[in-house]
């Protein structure tokens, strides 16, 4: 890998650092390597929004190599949302451009004295005033920076007003609405008065065996292009699974209270494709092109919603119009707030209003009724403006629930709002949410895909009933290690690349002679390191839990009132992981095995 560019915003100074070769081999790249690089800096006393808190952007060894689906980069820091490990990766072209600029990472520390943005190109870093951009939305900011640097053909990543005002679920946006959405990396950027980062590159991405890599990449791209998962995702986007997940009771409705649809579902990839779809959009050199371009009644082409936004602003809130959901999702993108957390906290507000925990006196006369799109839009504006009732939602669902003595109603884990995949439909998601280093996150393991047959038998995974129990705990652990390896490469989750092909690509790119076991060991090492980081932050066995809503049967009896047997699943999971069942901490023997002795205290 190439060097990391270190940027001190307080002093407007830059330097570079080499990544230790041993760490590259042990952690590969991406989020796992970021965890190792940040480990010594992430003390329990570190305020995520302080000048001292580092923000690390890091590529993987396959980033920007023209496939298969590896145009991603990861952004890591201590999360202001959870105060635990924060990690969010972003697609598009920005990370690939950073590699072409000669850097595989940015280590950003300090705090500017006034708003600024950065421009980075080979051998040159410039600090630009951004006071005139402060308050602009993400799209306005990107357009303005591109215009100011028009001779350089830059790619820009930016925050919106939500990041500026330190909303803990603020995002970073780049390209055609590609976002680092979860865990509040936009707030960390905003705390540093850093409005945007523009990159331009012209250098070749380093490859150990360039000719071999190009041959393997071509083979992998051809296979990926013809893969059934790719074909469906290209035609229908990430919401291609919506109908099926609805049928299986995996798609929650009305803030996780109901599992069934009582009207014809329009919040699907099929509905979008047959009504408002106007084209597709791909990340760097990606043959999948799952991104949607849609045209609404105003005739303007814009980013179309993916699965999480469709469900979050759709059935979760009692809405069923893809046109409305598209506009609400775009509003979140422009303000720079995560659509999952935003729709979740609004769903909680609707639920508490329904329960009588809050009333129209709390909301200054605004009635919160399922299916009221105007109320939803009003709340989004109030959240970002920190005005009235919106100020209570701006802190996230856990803070809102605590304010009204209703903590059990918040659908979150460790402060991160749950994504829209329900363990009462696919039970493996119970372990995924309870043990994720980020909180209730589906992107540390999208095990719901394994529940529907996307298994990798070469990893030792087996098939179990979607509503099974502790027998699938080891399977979940294997899948988490695989996805941790994907987040190190960095390989898009929608890219159904077989593990043997991934290993061949790594060996050609890095000059290694890895086996699948080596790749999985690296993934396991990264997963356990993040666990140890969170343990330093105060995480204990009691943090491995699910929200009460997910441990109650759906109110409409979907899946015969099934709820996951979390405690028995956790016991089996700790055994599979070699973690202490009382503390939830990896045993010393496991840390020795993974060369994580530096974590032993």
N, C-alpha and C positions, 0 to 999 in steps of 0.2 A: 504494500500500500504506500501511498504518497504521504507527505508530511501533513501535519495539522497546522493551520494558521491560528495563532493565538492573538486575540484582539482585546486590549485593555481600553474600554470606552472612557474610563475616568481620565486617563492620561493621553488618550489618542495615540497609543503606541501599539506596534505589532511586532511579533516575533514568530518563529516556527518551532515545532517540536517533532521529533521522529517518534514513530510508534515502535516500541520494543518488539523485535522480531519474535521473541518467545510468546509475547502476548498475542501477536497476530496468529500464531499457530495454535494457541490454546483457545482463543475466543473467536477467531476468524475475522470478524468485522461487525458492523452494524451495532445493534443494541447490546449484544453481549460484550463486545470490545469496549463500548461506551461505559458499561457498568464497571469494567476493570479500570479504565482510565479515570473515572470519577470517584472510585471507591474511597480514596484517602480524603477527598474534599467533602464528602457527604457526612458530616458529623451530625449528631442529634440536635445540636444547638443551631444548626444552619437555618436561617429564615429563607424560604424559597424566593422571596421577593426582595432580598437584600442585595446590596451592591456586591457583596462577597460571593453570592451564589453563582456558580458557573452554569452556563448554558452550552451544551455540547451538541453540535451537528456532526454526524458521522455517516459516511458511505460504507458500503460493503465491497468485497473484492469483485463482485459481478456488476455493481452499479455502473450504468452508462455504457455497457459493453454490447448494446444492441440485441439484447434478448438472452434468454426467454423471459420477458416481463420483469426485467430487473432495473427499471428506471426510477428506483426509489431511494430515499435517504431517511435517516432517523434523527429525531431531535429529542434530547434527554436532559433532565434536570430533576431536582427535588420538586415534586408536584405541589402547587399551591392549593389544589383541590383536595388532595388526600394527605398531604405531608409525608407521603411515601415515595417510592420510586416512580418517577414520571418518564413516560416514553410514548412517543407518537411518531409514526412514519408517514411520509408524504410522497405521492406519486407525481406524475407530470414530467417536467424536464429540468427542474431546478437542480436536483442532486447530480444529474448527469453533466450539467453545465459546470458545476463546481469541480468535478473530477477533471474536466477539460481545461479548467483554469489552473490545474496543477496541485490541487489540494483534495485530500480525502476527508477533511474535517475542519470545523471552526470551533475553537474554544473561546467563548465570549464571556468576559467578566467585567466587573466595574459598573459604573453608571455614568452616562453622559450628563453634562451639566445642563443640556437642553436637547430637545428632540433632534434626532439625526437619522440618516440612513447611510448604509455602506455600499460602496461599489468595489467589486473584487474582479481582477483579471490577472493573467499570468504576470507575476513580478510587480504588481501594483495594487495597493489598497488605498481608497480615498474615503474621507469622512465628509459627508454633505449635510448641511442644515436641513431640517425637516419640520421646522416650526410651522411652515405654511401648509404642511400636509397633516398636522396633528388635528384630529377630528374628522378627517376624510375616511370614507369606508375603504374596504380592501381593494375593490375594483378601481375606484378613483385613484387610490395610492399607486397601484401598479401602473395604471395608464400614465400618471404624472411622472413617475420615475423613468418609465420607458421613453417618454417624450424628452425629458431632461438629458437622458443618456442615449439619444436616438442613434448616434453614430456607432454605438458599441453592440447593438443587437443583444441586449441583456435579457436574462430571465430574473424575475423578481418574486421574492417571498415577502409578505407584508402582514401587518396586524391592522385591525379596525378599532373603532372606539371602545369595544369591549376589552381589548388588550390594554389600551391606554388607561382605562379606569380600573384595571386589575381584577376584572371578574374572573374567578378561579377556574371557569371552564371556557376561557377565551382560546381561540385557535389561531393558527398561522395559515394563510392562504397563498397559493401560487397557481400560475397558469390558468386553465379553464376550470376554476373552482376546485382544484385539488387541495386538500387540507390536511394539516397535522391537527386533528380535531380534539383528541382526548387528553386529559390530565392537565390542561391549562398552560401549555407551553407559550401561548400568546400572551398570557399575563406576565410570565417571566421576561419575555422580550419587552413588554410594555414597561415593566419596572425598571428597565435599563434605559428608558427613553429611546429605544431603538425601533423606529417605525418600519423599516424595510431593509432587505439585503438584496442587492442586485449583483448577479454574477455573469461573467462572459468568459468563455474559454475557447482555445483553438488548438490545444495540445492533445496528443494521442493518450488514450487510457492505457496504462502499462499492463501487459500480459506476459506471463512467463513463457508460454508456448503459443505464440500468436496464431500461427497457421493451424495448429491442431484445435485451438479454441474456436476459431472461425468455422471450422468444419463441424465441430460438435454443436456450436450455437445454431448453425443452419439446420442441422438434423433436429435439434430440440424445437426450434421455431416451427418447422414443418409439422412435426408431430403435434405440437401444441395447437397450431392452426386448425388441424383436423380433429382435435379431441372433442367429444360430445359436450363437455362442460363449456369449452370455448365457444362452440357454435351457438349454444343456447344463450350464453352471456353476451355474445356479440349481437344477437337478434333482439334480446329482451332486457339486457342490462342486469345489474345485480339483483333486481326484483324479479328475476325469472323464476325464483323459488317461492314467491309469495302465495300463489294458489295452493301449492302442496303443503307449505308450512301452516297455512290456515286450516287445511283439511286435517292435519295431524295435531292440531291444538298447540302448535309451537309459537304461533303469532299472538301475542297478548292484545287484548282490547280493553278500552276504558281503564287505563292505568292498572293493568295486570289483574283486573277483577274478573274478566270474562275471556273465554277461549273460542267461542263460536261467533260467526257472522250471521246477522239476521237480515241482511240485504245483499244483493249481488255485489261482490267485492270489486271495486274499481281501482284499488290501490295495488296494482300488480304490474309486472313488466308487460304483460299482454295488453292490458288496458292502455298503458302509456303508448305502446307501439302502434296501437290501432287508432289513437286519437290525436296526440300532440307531438309525437316523435318527428323530428326534422333532420336527424343525422346522428352520427356517432363520433366519439372523440377517444383518442388513444393516448396513453403515456408514451414516453420515449421508446421508439422501436418496438412497440407492443403489438402483437398480432391479434390480441383479444378485442380491444376497443370496446370495453364495457361502459365507458362514459356516454351519457345521453345528451344530445342537443334537442331541445324542444321549442316549438313555436306556440305561444299562447294567443289569446284573442287580440292583443295589441300588435301582433305581427312580428314581434322582436324574437330573434333566436337567443336562447339562453341555456344555461346548464340545466339538465334534467335531474330529478331527484333519484338517489340510489335507495336501496332497500330500507336502511335504517331511518332515513328522513321520511320516506313514504309511510312507514308504519308509525313512527313517532308522532308525526303531524296528521296522520290518518286515523286508523282504528284506535290508537292509543287515546285520542282526544274525541272520538266519535265523529270524525270527518271521513269523507269517502270520495273526494273530488281531487284527481291528480293535478288539475289546474291550480286549485287553492293551495295544495301541499307544495307545489313547485314554488309558488310565490313566497310562502312562509320559509321554505328552505333557503331561497335566495336572500331573503331578509337576514337570516342568521349568518349566511356567508358574508354578506356585505358588512354587517356589524362586527363580524369576527367572533361569533360564539358557536360552540359545538351544538349541532342540531339534536344529538342524542340527549345530552344533559338538559338543553333548553326545553325540549318537548317533554322530558321526564319531569322536570320541576313544575312545568305548567300542568301536567297531568296530575301531579300531587296536589296542586292548588285546587283543581277541579274536584278531586276526590275529597279533600278536606271541606270544601264548600258543600258538597253533597252530604257529608256526614254531619254538618252543622258545627264543625270545629272552627270554621271561619264564616263570616257573613258579610253582607254588603257594606257594613260599617267599616270592616277591616279593609275592604277593597275600594272604598270611596264611591260606593254605588254601583260598581261593576259587578254584574251577575255572571257567575262562572257556570255555564251549562254545557254539557256534552254536545258537541256538534256546532258550537258557536265560533265560527272562524274569526269574526270581528274581535271577540274577546281575546282570542289567542294572539292575534296581531297586536292588539293594544298592550298585552302583557309583555311581548317581546320588546316593544318600544320602551315600556316602563322599566324593564330590567336593565337595558343598556344605559338608559338615562338616570338610573338610580333614583327613580322618582316614585313616591307614594308606596303602594303595595309592591311595586316592582323591586324596591330596595330589599325586601325580605326574600324575594326569589333569586336575587343576584348572588347570594351566598351559596346557592345549591340546595338540593332537596333535603339533605340532612339538617342543615341550618334552619330551613323553613319548618321542617317537622318538629325540631326541638323547640322552636319559638311557640308552637301551638300544642306542645305536650303530646305529640303524636308520632314519636320517633319510629314506632313499629310500622307505620304506614309508608315510610319512605322506602322506595324500591332502589336500594343502593347497597354497596358493600365497601366499607372503609372510606366512604365519602365520594365514591365514583358511582354515578347513576348507571343503572343497568341498561345494557343494549336490549334490542327487541327480539330476543330469543329466549324462550321460557323453558325452564327445566321440568315443568309439568307436561311438556310435550316431548322433550328429549332429555332424559335424566342426567346424562353425562355433563350437561351444562351446569348442573348443580356444583360439581367439583371444580369446573372451570371458573365459575364466578367466585367460589369460596376461597380458592387458593391463588388466583391471579395476582402477580405483583403489582398490578395497576388498580385493583378493585374489581367491580362487576363488569369485566371486560371480555368480549368475545374474540378479541384479536391477539390474545396470547395463546389461544387454541380455539379454532372454529370447529370444535368437536361435533357440532351438529351435522357437519358434512360427513363425518365418519358414521354417524347414526343412520345416514341415508345411503351408505354403501361406498363412500369414497375412502376406502381403507388402503393401507399400504402393508400388505402381508410381509414384505421383505423387512419391515421394521419389527415384526413380531406382533402386529395388531391382529385381533380377532373380532368376529362379528357378534354383537349382543343385541338383545331386544331394546328398542328405543326407551322403554320404560323399565329397564333393568335396574340392578342395584350395585352392591359392592363388588360384584364379579367384574365390573368394567373399570375399576379404579386404576389397575396397572395399565390398561389401555389408554386411559386419559393421560397418565403420566408420560407414556411413550409419545402420544400426540403432542403434548406440551413441549417435550424435548425437540421433536421434529419442527414444530413451529418456531421454537427459539432459534434453531439452526436457520430456518428461513429468514427470520428477522436479523440474522447475522450476515446472510449472503448479500443483499437483501432481496428476497424473492417474493413477488406478489402472491397473496393467498389464492387469487383467482386463477393462478397459473398451475395447472394440474401436471407439473413436471414430476416424473417418477424419481424417487431418491437416488437410484443408481445413476441416472442421467445427471442429476445435480452434483453428485460426487465427481463424475468425469469433468464437468465444467469447472469445478473448484480446482481440481488437480491441474488442468490445463492453464487456468488463470494464475494460479499461485505457485506452480511448480512442485506441488505436493504429491504424495503417493498415498492418499487417504483411502480408507474403505468406508463403507456405510457405518460401521461401528465407530470409526474415528469421528465422523460427522455427528453422530448421535451423542457421543461422549462430550463433544464441544457444546452441543445443545444442552445437555444435562448440566454441564459446568456453568453455563450462563444462567440457567434457571435457578440453580442453587445459590449462585452469587447474588442474584437479585433478592432472593429470600433472606440472605444474610444482611444485605443492605437494609431491608425493611426491618429486620430484627434489631439492628442498631437504631433505627428510628422509633422503636418501641412496639412493633407488631408482636403479638403473642398468639398462642393457640386460640384464644377467644375471638380473634379477628377472623378466623376461618369460619364464616357463617353465611347464611342466606337471609335476605329480608323476610319478615313474617308473611308478607303477601304471597311469596313463592312456596311457603310451607302450609298454605291453606288451599284446599281444593278450589278450582274455578267455581264461581257462583252458579254457572249454568251446567255443571256436572260433566264437562268435557273430559274425555279419557277416564270415565268412571271414577271421578273424584281422586285421581292419582296425585300423590305428592312424593317427591324423592325422599328416600331414607338417608338423609345427609350424614347423620352421626356414624352409621355403619359404613357408609361409603368413605368417610374421612378416615376411619380407623384402618380400612384396607389401603387407602391411599398412602397414609404415613408408613405403613409396612412396605409398600412398593417403593417408596422414596427413600427408605431408611432414615426417617425423621423421628424424633422423639415424640411419642403420642401424647405426652403431657404438655410439653412446651411448644411443639410444632417446629422445633429447630432441627436442622440437619445434624445427625449424630457425628461425633468426631471422626469415626471410621469412614463415613461418607465424605467428609471434608478432606481427609487424607487421600482417599481414592481419587478425588477430583482435583487434587493439587490446589486446594483452597485453604491450606494451612494458615495463610496470613489472616484468615477470618476468625481463627480460634483465639478466644480471649480468656 
